[in-house]
Amino acid sequence: MAITLTEKAAKHINRYMERRGKGIGLRFGVRTTGCSGLAYKLEYVDESASEDSVFESHGVKVFVDPKSLPYIDGTELDFAREGLNEGFKFHNPNVKDECGCGESFRI
């Protein structure tokens, strides 16, 4: 499987990296937190780590550390605007349950 981006998500990431003036892609992972146990974390990457898995989608590289990969393998990242709100949406086939606030999930 792999990590993929929708075209909207890739365009958003590319625009932000252009504004930053640097970056080689997006780091996507998980951290332990919240009422359900895991939460997504995103950050821009300036240098890759040797242990990273690298996926490319719509010209954007997505870097994933080996500890996070089993939890997010197969996930598609989308970017959506809903009214005044905007942000990434995660379509993760591994999720079994999410907390009520939508900040964390369980596998």
C-alpha positions in Angstrom: 0.0 0.0 0.0 1.0 3.6 0.1 0.3 7.1 1.3 -1.5 9.2 -1.4 -2.6 12.8 -1.8 -5.5 14.2 -3.6 -4.8 16.9 -6.2 -6.2 19.5 -3.9 -3.9 18.4 -1.0 -0.8 18.4 -3.3 -1.6 21.9 -4.6 -2.0 23.2 -1.0 1.3 21.7 0.1 3.2 23.0 -3.0 1.8 26.5 -2.4 2.9 26.5 1.2 6.4 25.2 0.4 6.7 28.0 -2.2 5.8 30.6 0.5 8.3 29.0 2.9 11.0 29.2 0.3 12.3 25.7 1.1 11.3 22.2 1.7 11.4 18.8 0.0 8.0 17.5 1.0 5.7 16.7 3.9 6.3 14.4 6.9 3.2 12.5 7.9 3.0 10.4 11.1 1.2 9.7 14.3 1.7 10.5 17.9 0.2 9.1 21.1 -2.4 11.5 22.4 -6.1 12.2 22.9 -9.0 10.2 24.2 -8.7 7.5 21.5 -4.9 7.0 21.5 -3.4 8.4 18.3 -3.4 11.6 16.4 -2.0 12.6 13.1 1.0 14.9 12.8 2.1 16.9 9.8 5.2 19.0 9.2 7.3 20.2 6.3 10.5 18.4 5.6 13.8 20.1 4.8 16.0 17.0 5.1 14.9 13.3 4.9 16.0 10.6 7.4 17.5 7.4 6.1 14.8 5.3 7.7 11.9 7.2 6.1 9.6 5.6 3.6 9.0 8.0 0.8 5.8 8.1 -1.3 5.2 10.5 -4.2 1.7 11.7 -5.2 0.9 14.5 -7.7 4.6 15.6 -7.6 4.7 15.9 -3.8 6.9 13.7 -1.6 5.5 12.3 1.6 7.9 11.1 4.2 6.8 8.5 6.9 8.8 7.2 9.8 8.8 3.4 10.3 6.9 3.5 13.6 4.0 5.5 12.0 3.7 3.5 8.8 1.6 0.6 10.1 -1.0 3.0 11.5 -1.3 5.1 8.3 -0.5 2.8 5.5 -3.2 3.2 2.8 -4.2 6.7 3.9 -5.3 9.3 1.5 -4.8 13.0 2.5 -7.3 15.5 1.1 -7.5 19.2 1.7 -11.0 20.8 2.1 -12.5 24.1 2.7 -15.8 24.2 4.5 -17.2 27.6 5.1 -14.5 29.6 6.9 -12.7 26.4 8.0 -10.0 24.6 6.0 -7.7 21.8 6.7 -6.5 18.3 5.8 -8.9 15.4 5.9 -7.5 11.9 6.5 -9.1 8.9 4.8 -7.4 6.1 6.7 -8.7 2.5 6.1 -7.1 1.3 9.3 -9.2 3.5 11.7 -11.6 1.5 13.9 -12.9 4.3 16.0 -12.5 8.1 16.4 -13.1 10.3 19.4 -16.1 12.6 19.5 -14.0 15.7 18.9 -12.3 14.3 15.9 -8.7 14.9 17.2 -7.7 11.3 17.8 -8.3 7.8 16.5 -7.8 4.1 17.4 -6.6 1.3 15.2 
